[in-house]
Structures are given as C-alpha cells and as structure tokens.
Amino acid sequence: MPQIRLDQGDTAELAEMLTFLAQWLSGNQKQALDQSLAAFAGHPAYTTGTLRADLHRFTFLLGASDGEELFGEPCHPPTSEGDAP
C-alpha cells in the first residue's frame, strides 16, 4: 500500500476538521442530520453514528486522538482539579 505523508500542520488541521464534524453530527440538529444523511446515502444502515465513528477512527489514525472515542464515551479534557468532568 502506498504511503502518503502529510505536513504536521496539515495533519493537525485535518484532525481538527474531522473532530469538528463529529461533534456537529451529535449536536442539537441530530434528527435533521440523520434524515438528511439517510436521504443522501440511500440506505438506512449508514447513520450519523456510523459516520461519527468513521470520523473518530480517521482522527485516531492521524495520531490526533488516543482512540477513547472508538471504545465508549468521548474523552473529556481534565478539569482544573485534575478529574474528568
């Protein structure tokens, strides 16, 4: 398989965009986005949840995530007390 190398800055920007899209897909417009994706994809098996999982996996493969989003609840940055919220 051929390798593609990305500049570190480009990698970070791509990871930020993927994370932004994953968060947007779980926002308060989720129902409308679910319907729109179903109409676009043409098959009910590909949902916003599936798309979000794909986006999280790509972010992980870029090295910009520890993969926590792939195995459960998204990780949250620690609070000032050092505990997860």
N, C-alpha and C positions, 0 to 999 in steps of 0.2 A: 504494500500500500504506500503510495507516495506521501511524503511528509510536507506539510505546509507550515511555515514559520511566520509568526506574527510578531511585530514590534511589541514590546511590553506595554507601551501606552495604548496601542490599538487593542491589545488583549483586554486591558482594564476597561476601556471604553465599551467594548463589545459585551463584557460581563455585566457592566452596569446597565446596559440597554436590556439584556436578557432578564436581569433581576427586576428592572422597572416593569417590563411587560408581564412577568409572572405575578407581580404584586397587583398590577392593574386588572388582570384577569380574575383576581379574587376580591375585587373591590365591590362597592355598593351597586354597580351596574351588572353584576354577575349574571342575573337572569337574562337580560337583554343580550349580553355577550354570548351566553350559552345558545340562545336561539339563533343569533347571527352566525356563529360558528357551525351549528348544525346545518343551517341552510347552505352555507358556503362549502362545507366538507361533503355534504350529501350523504352522510352516514352517521347514525347516532352513536356509534362506538367511539368516535373521536370527539371527546368533550373538552371543555376548558380545563378540567382537571388533568386530562391526559396531556394537553398542550403545556400546562404549567409544569408537569413532571418532566417533559422533554426540555423545557427551558432551564429547569434546575439542573438536569443532567448535563446539558451543554455548558452551563456555568461551572459545574464541578470539573468537567473535562478541560476547561480553560485554566484550571488551577485557582479560581477565584472564590471557591467555596469548599468547606470541609465535608460537604455531602450530607449534612444533617437534614436538609430539606427532602432528600431522597428517601429517608427512612422514618419519617414521622413529622412532627410539628417543626416548622421553620425555626432555626436558631435565632435567638434574640441577643443583641449585644448586652453585656453585663451592665447593671445599674451602677451608680456611684458607690453603692455599698458592696459591689462585687458579686451580687446574686443575680441570677437570671430573673427577669420580671415574671 
